[in-house]
Each structure stands twice: as C-alpha cells, then as structure tokens.
Amino acid sequence: MRDYTGWIVRSVAGRDKGDIFCVVGTDQENRLLLADGKRRKLAKPKGKKLGHVECLTDHLNGYDHPAIEKLKQGQALTDKELRRALAAFRAKEV
C-alpha cells in the first residue's frame, strides 16, 4: 500500500463528514489512520477506509508546513502542532 502519511484529507462519510484530518499512518486492514489534534488525538487516531475520504493533498501537490514535514520524517509531533498545521491549511484553502 502507498504511504499516505502527511496527506490532508476531508471525510466524505460518517459522523465526521466534512471534517479535515491529517493521515498519520495506516493499520493492518489498510485503513488510513486520521487525526486532527482536537477530537481525534495523535495517540488515538481514527481508522477510515480510503474510499470514505477525499484527498486534498497528495504526493504530487503536498502541503508544505513544518509540522507535516516532521510527521513525514517520522519525528514526534504534538496535537497542538497538528492543530496549527490544519488551521493554516484551512485558511489557505478558503
């Protein structure tokens, strides 16, 4: 399976429909592990199938933010850093 770590996605199915998350990894069932730093912390990410999300960034046009780069490199990231990165992405998107 492709490495989706660091991609920004929008949920298109479920209770969290419309919410923006960052992919922090994958699990054994090939589901994406999503976190937003607020409702879904990095310590307990949400598992979601790839078909239930809309990719807002990918490997070709990624999002350059220091927190996302730390995540891609495997360094420790805090929920606060993730929240700030997603807030900056939302501000850029509008």
GUMAR-315959 format. One record per atom (N, C-alpha, C): y, z, x. Coordinates in steps of 0.1 Angstrom, whole numbers, plus 5000, padded with zeros to 4 digits. Atoms other than C-alpha are relative to their C-alpha. Example, Ala and Ser with C-alpha at 12.3 -4.5 7.8 and 13.67 -1.06 7.14 Angstrom:
% GUMAR-315959
498850005009
495550785123
501250005009
498950004991
498950715137
501150084992
% end
This chain:
% GUMAR-315959
498850005008
500050005000
501250005009
498850014993
503549925011
500750145002
499249884999
505850205024
501349994992
498950005009
508350274997
501050125004
499249884997
509850585014
501549965003
498650034998
513650585012
500649914989
499550095010
513950334983
500650084989
499349945012
516250424954
499549934988
500650065012
514650364920
500650074988
499649955013
515550414883
498850004992
501149985009
512950544859
500249924987
499950085012
512250304830
499050044990
501049955010
509550504812
499950155002
500249865000
509050864803
501350084996
498949915004
511351164796
501249985008
498950024991
513451084826
500549865001
499650145000
514150724816
501549995003
498650024996
517450604832
500450095012
499749914989
517450874859
499849935013
500250064987
517850774895
499450105010
500849924990
515450904922
499949935013
500350064987
514650854958
498450025002
501449994997
511050774968
499850085013
500249924988
509851044992
498649985006
501450034995
506250914996
499149954989
501050045010
503050814978
498950105001
501249915001
499951014967
498749925001
501350074998
496250934968
499749904989
500250105011
496350744934
501049895001
499050104997
499050514949
501250014990
498849985008
501750664927
501250045009
498849974992
505350694940
500350154998
499549865001
506551054947
501549995000
498550015002
510151084934
500650135000
499249885000
512751344940
501549974998
498550025001
516451384931
500850125005
499349894994
517151714947
500550114990
499549915010
518151874914
498950054990
501149975009
515551864886
498649995007
501250024992
512851734910
500350025014
499749964986
513051904943
499049935010
500850064989
511651774976
498650075001
501249924999
509052054976
499049964989
500950035011
507551934943
500549874993
499650125006
508251564937
499249954988
500650055012
507351374905
499249885004
500850124997
504451124907
500249904988
499750105010
505250794889
499449875004
500650144996
503450454888
501149915003
499050104995
505250164904
500649924988
499550085012
505449984870
500950074991
499149915008
507450274855
501350025006
498749994993
510350234879
500649865002
499350124996
512949974886
500650025014
499549984986
513749934923
501449955001
498650034998
517449944930
500349965014
500050054986
516949904968
498649975004
501350034995
514149774988
500049985015
500050024985
513149685024
501049905005
499150114996
515449385025
501550054998
498649955002
518649545010
499950154997
500149855001
518249915016
501450064999
498849925002
520850185012
500250085013
499749934987
522450305045
500850134997
499449865001
523050675042
499350095010
500649924990
522350925069
498850084995
501149935006
520151135046
498749914997
501150095003
518050835036
499349965013
500550044987
517650735072
499150115006
500849894995
516451085081
498650014993
501250005008
513851065053
499149895005
500850114995
512650725066
499450035013
500549964987
512250865101
499050125000
500949895001
510151155088
500650135004
499349874997
512751425096
500150084988
499849915012
513251725074
501349974993
498950035008
515651675046
500150114990
499849905010
517251925022
500349944987
499750055013
517651894985
501549974999
498550025000
521451924990
500449865006
499750134993
521451625014
499649884991
500550105009
519351424989
501049984988
499050015011
521751504960
501249935004
498750074995
524751394981
499849855002
500350144997
523051064991
499949934986
500150075013
522150984954
501350004993
498750005007
525651084942
500849895006
499350114994
527150844968
499549864996
500650125005
524750574957
500549974986
499550025014
525750624920
501549955000
498650034999
529450604930
500249865005
499950134995
528850284949
499549904990
500750095010
526750134921
501049964989
499150025012
529550174894
501149915004
% end
